Amino acid sequence: MISPKALLFTVLLFLVFLCSQAQQEPQYTQYNYNTMTVNPGYTGSRGHLTILSLYRNQWTGIEGAPTTITFGIESPVGLFDGVGLSILHDELGPSQETYIDGNYAHHLILNRNGDRLALGLKAGIKFLSLDWSKGRYREPEAAFNENINSELLPSLGAGLFYYTNRFYLGASTPNILTGKHYDAIAESEASDKIHLYFIGGYVLDLNPDLKFKPSLFVQNVVGGAVSIDVSTNFLLYETLNLGVNYRLEDSLSALLGFRISTQIDMGYAYDYSINDLNNYNKGTHEIFFRYQLISKSKKLKSPRFF
C-alpha cells in the first residue's frame, strides 16, 4: 500500500514535470534584462562594458526545486563587434549544471537612423554533475545510481538581434548540440532537446516622465511544449520600473526595478503560480543587478531602456 507521504511526493513530482516540460533550459522572468544569456546577438549592443548578475529561486517550499545563478560581462569592440562571457549555474534535485560560454556578435548598420542587426554566436562547455545522495525518490533504487562528477559537454548557440533606440526583436537557440540533462520524472539522465527563443519589445513615451515598455518572450522546445511570457512595464522618471508578467497557464508575476544611476540598475520579480502547483509552493523569487561602465569618451547621450 502506498503511504500518504509517497503519494504526495508522486503528485508533486508529476506537477513539477508538467511545469518544466518547456524548461530543460533555465527560465527567467526578467528576461529583458538578462538578454545576452538568451540571445548572443545582444552582446555589445549597449555600447558600454556591462556586468549583470541574476539569482532565481523557483517554487520555494518544494524540495529540490530549481535554483539558478547567472553572471555575464559584455563589451563593444570597435564600432561593429561585441564580445562577452556568460556563466550559468542551475540546480534541480540531484543535478547541477554549469555553462561557461564565450559570446561574439557582429552588428550591421542598416540605415541612417542607426538601426542595427546583430549576428551572434556563443560557444563553451557544460559541466553536468549528478549526486544521487541528494533528495528522495519514488524508486529506492534511484539512490544507488552511479554519480556523475563534472562530465564535460560542448555547447554551441546562435542568435539574431534587430534593434533601434526604441524597439528590439530577436531569435536564438542557446545550444544546438544535444547533450545530457537530469530528467526529474525518469529520475535519470536524458538527452537534451533544442530550444528556440523569440524575444521582442518596445519603449513608448506616454509623457515626458512616463514610459510604457511592453515585451514578449517565447520559448519553444523542439518537439515539446511552448512557453509564452507577456510583460508590461511602466518606467517613471527614468528611475522606477513597475510591471507585471504573465506566463501562459503557469504564473503571474510582479516586477519592481530601480535605476539607481546611469550606471546601476537593480530589479526584483515575484512569480505566483496560477496552476495546480500553487498549492505546494510559496512562489518564486528573482533578483538582478546590472552595472554599466560609462567612460568619459563614451558619454551616455541616449539612455537604453532594454
N, C-alpha and C positions, 0 to 999 in steps of 0.2 A: 504493500500500500504506500502511495506517495504521501510524504509528510506535507503539512501546510507550508513549511519553510521552503521545501524543494519545489512545491507548486508555484509559490510566489516568485522564487528565483527564476523558474522557467518562463513565467509570464513576463517578468522584467526583461529577461534576455530576448524574448520574442519582440517586445516593444522596441528595445534598442535596435534590434535588427531591422524593423520596419522603418525606423527613423534614420538609419545610417546607410540605406541602400545607395544613396547618392553621395556617400561620404567616405569612400576609401581615402580620398584626399581630405585634409582638414577643412573645416568650414569656418567662415568668418562672417560676422555681422557688419563690421566696419570695413568692408571690402574696398570702399572708395578712398580709404587712407592707406590701405595695405596693398596697393595696386601692383607694385613690382613683383610681389610674391605670386600673384595670379597671372600676370602678363609681363614677360620680359621686355616687350616693346615700350613699356613705360619708363625703362631705365634711362636716366639722364634728362627726362623731359622737363623737370622742374627748373633746370638751368643753374642749379647750385648743388654743392655737396649736401646730401640729405641722409640723416640717420633715423631709422624708425625701429621701434620695438613694440611687440604686441603680446599680450598674455590672455588666454581664453580658458576658463574653467567651465566645462559644459555639464549640464544636468547634475548640479550639485545635489548630494544626497544619495546618488546611485554609486555603489562601489565599482571601481574600475571604469567609470565614465571617462570620456576623452578630456585630456588637458593638452593645450598647445602653446608653445612659445615660438615667436619668430623674431629674427633680427635681420635688418637689411641696411646696407650702406650703398649709395649710388652717387655718381657724379658725371657731369658732362665732360667730354674730352674734345677739345676743339669746338667747331661750330656745328658739326653734324653727327657726333657719336656720343654714346654714353656707356659707361661700364659700372658694374655693381657686383656685390656679393650678398647672397641671402643664405641664412641658416634657419632651419625649421626643425623643431623637436616636438614630436607628438607621442603621447602615451595613451594606450587603450587596453585595459585589462592587463594581461601578462606581457604585452608587446610594447616596445619602444622603437620608434623610427626617427632617424635624424637625417635630414637632407642638407648638403652643403653644395651650393650651386654658384657658379660664376655667370654673370649676365652681361650681354652685349646688345646694343641697339644702334642702328643707323637711322638717322632722322632726315627724311626728304622734305624740302620746302616745296609746297605745291603751288603757291601763288604769292602775289604781292602782299596779301594780308598776313602772311606768315603761317598759314595753315600747314600742318605737317602730318606726314605719315611715317611711322617708325616701324622698322622691321627688326624684331628681337629674337635672340637665341639665348638659351640657358643650358648649361651642361655641368654635371657634377657627379657626386656619388651619394648613395643612400646606405645608411647603416641600419640593419634590421637586427633587433635582439628580442628573444622570447625567453622569459623566465617563468616556467610553469609552476613555481612555488608560490606565485602571487595569485590571489583570488580563489574563488570557489567554482566548482564545475558540476554540471549535471551528471557527467560520466566521470567517476573517480579515476578511471584510467588516464584521463587527460593530464592529471597532475604528474604522471610518470613519463609524459612525452619528453623527448630529448630537447634540452635547452639549445638555443641558438645565441651565440655570443658574437655580436657585431659582424654579421655577414655583410660583405660589401657588394653593392649592386650599382650599376651605372644608371644615370638619369639624363634625359635629353628632352628639352621642351622648346617651343617656339611661339611667337605671338605677333600680331599686327595691332598697331595702336594709332588711330587717327585722332588729332586733337587741334583745337583752336584755343583762344583765351576763354571761351565760354562753353565749349562742347567737347565731348570725347566719346569715342566708340572703339571697342577693341574685341578681338577674338584670339583665343590662345589655347594651347594644351600644355599642361605642366610637365608631362612626361609621356613620350611616345614609346618608351621601352617597357615591356610588360615584365615586371619582376615579381616579387612576393610581398604579401602583407598578412596580417593576422585577421582571420575570419571569426568574429565573436560567436556566430551561430554554430559553425562546424567545429569550433574550438581547435583550430589547426591552421596551418599555412594555407594560403590560396593565391592564385595568380591575380596580379593587378589587371584592371581594365582601364582603357584610355579614357581620360576626361576631356571634355571640351567646355571652355568658358567663353561667355559673351558678356560684355560689360558696356554700359553707356550712361551718360549723364549730361546735365545741362545746368548752367547758372543763369538765373533770370533776376534782373533788378526790379523789385516791386516799388521801391522808392530809394532815395539816397542812403538810407540806413538799414534797409532790409532786403536780403537776397533769398530767393527760393531755389533750392537745389534738388530736383528730382533725379533719381538714378535707378538703374536696373542691373541685376546680376543673374545670369542664367548658368547653371551647372548641369551638364549632360554627361552621364556615364554611358559610354557606347554600349548598346545592348542592355541598358538598365534604365533607371529612373531619371527624372528631370527635377531639379530644384530651382525655384524661381524666387528671387528676392526683389521687392519693390520698396524703395526708400523715398521719403520726403523729408527734407531738412530745411530749416529756416536759419539764416545767419544774420544776427543782429549786430549792427555797428562793427562789422568785420571782426567780432570778438567772441560772441556767444552763439553756439550752434545747438539748436533744439530740433529733434526729429523723431520719426517713428519708422520702423522697418517691418514689413510683412513678408514672411517666408511661407509660400503656398502650402496650406494644410499642415503646417509644422509649428510656427511660432509667431508671436507679436513682440516687437522689441521697442524699448525706449532708448533714445540716443541723446547724449549730452557731451558737448565739446567746448573747449576753451582755446582761443588763440591768445596765449599769454603775451606774445610779442610777435614781431615779423619773423622771428626765428624759431619759436617754440609753440607747438600745438599739443594738446592732451585731450583724450576722449574716453568715454565710458559707455558701454551698452549693456542693457539687461534684457535677456530673452525670456519670455514667458511661453511655455508650451501650450498649444491650443489643441493638442491631440490627446490620446489616452495616456501618454507618458506624463502628462501634467499631474496625475495622481501619485506619482512616485518620485518626483524631483522637485527641488526648490529653486529652479531657474538656472540660467547660465549667465556668467559674468565675463565681460571682455573689456580690457583697458589697452590703450596705446599711448605712446609718447613719440613725438617727432621733433627732431632738431634740424634746422636748416642753417648751414654756414653761409652767410651772405658777405662776400668780400667787398671792400670799398670800390674795387674796379668793376664789380658786377652789381651795382646798386639795384635794389628791387624797385623797378618802375611800375610794374603792373602785377599785383599780388595774384597768385594762383589759388583757387579755392577747390582744387581736386588733385 
